[in-house]
Amino acid sequence: MNSKSFLKPLTPPIHFHTAMIEQIPVAAFIGQEMIGNGKIVEITDFAVKIGDEFYMREACTFKYAV
């Protein structure tokens, strides 16, 4: 990823899977507040697990953190 990707939203499912496979750090937001960051370790239809925490896909926005 290059610097132009910093805080670019992850939108289609392929973005989440690519970030997990390539171990690209991401950040989870609710509104403008960052509520977590790190590497994706699990993806379900309803949540994304970053580190030890699950973040609901419907409630959060996920962005590349690199």
C-alpha positions in Angstrom: 0.0 0.0 0.0 1.2 3.5 -0.7 0.7 6.7 1.3 -2.3 7.6 -0.9 -4.2 4.6 0.7 -3.9 6.1 4.2 -7.4 6.1 5.7 -9.0 5.0 2.5 -12.2 3.1 3.3 -12.5 -0.6 2.9 -15.8 -1.1 1.1 -16.2 -4.3 -0.9 -15.5 -7.7 0.8 -12.4 -8.2 -1.2 -10.8 -5.2 0.6 -11.3 -6.9 4.0 -10.0 -10.2 2.8 -6.9 -8.6 1.1 -6.1 -6.6 4.2 -6.4 -9.8 6.3 -4.2 -11.9 4.0 -1.6 -9.2 3.5 -1.6 -8.2 7.2 -2.4 -4.6 6.4 -3.3 -2.5 9.5 -6.8 -1.1 9.5 -8.8 1.2 11.7 -12.4 1.0 12.9 -14.5 4.1 13.3 -17.9 5.0 14.5 -18.6 8.4 13.0 -15.4 10.4 13.3 -14.1 8.5 16.4 -11.6 5.8 15.9 -12.5 2.9 18.2 -9.9 0.4 17.3 -7.0 -0.5 15.0 -4.7 -3.3 14.1 -4.6 -6.3 11.8 -7.7 -8.2 10.8 -7.7 -11.7 12.2 -11.3 -12.8 11.3 -14.1 -11.7 9.1 -17.8 -12.8 9.3 -20.9 -11.5 7.6 -21.6 -9.4 10.6 -18.3 -8.4 12.2 -14.6 -7.9 11.7 -12.2 -9.0 14.4 -9.2 -6.7 14.8 -6.7 -8.0 17.4 -8.9 -9.4 20.2 -12.0 -7.2 19.5 -15.0 -7.7 17.2 -16.4 -4.6 15.4 -19.9 -4.8 13.9 -19.8 -4.2 10.1 -23.1 -2.3 10.1 -22.1 0.1 12.9 -18.5 0.8 11.8 -16.5 2.2 9.0 -13.1 0.5 8.3 -10.2 2.3 6.8 -6.6 1.4 5.8 -4.2 2.6 8.5 -1.1 2.7 6.4 
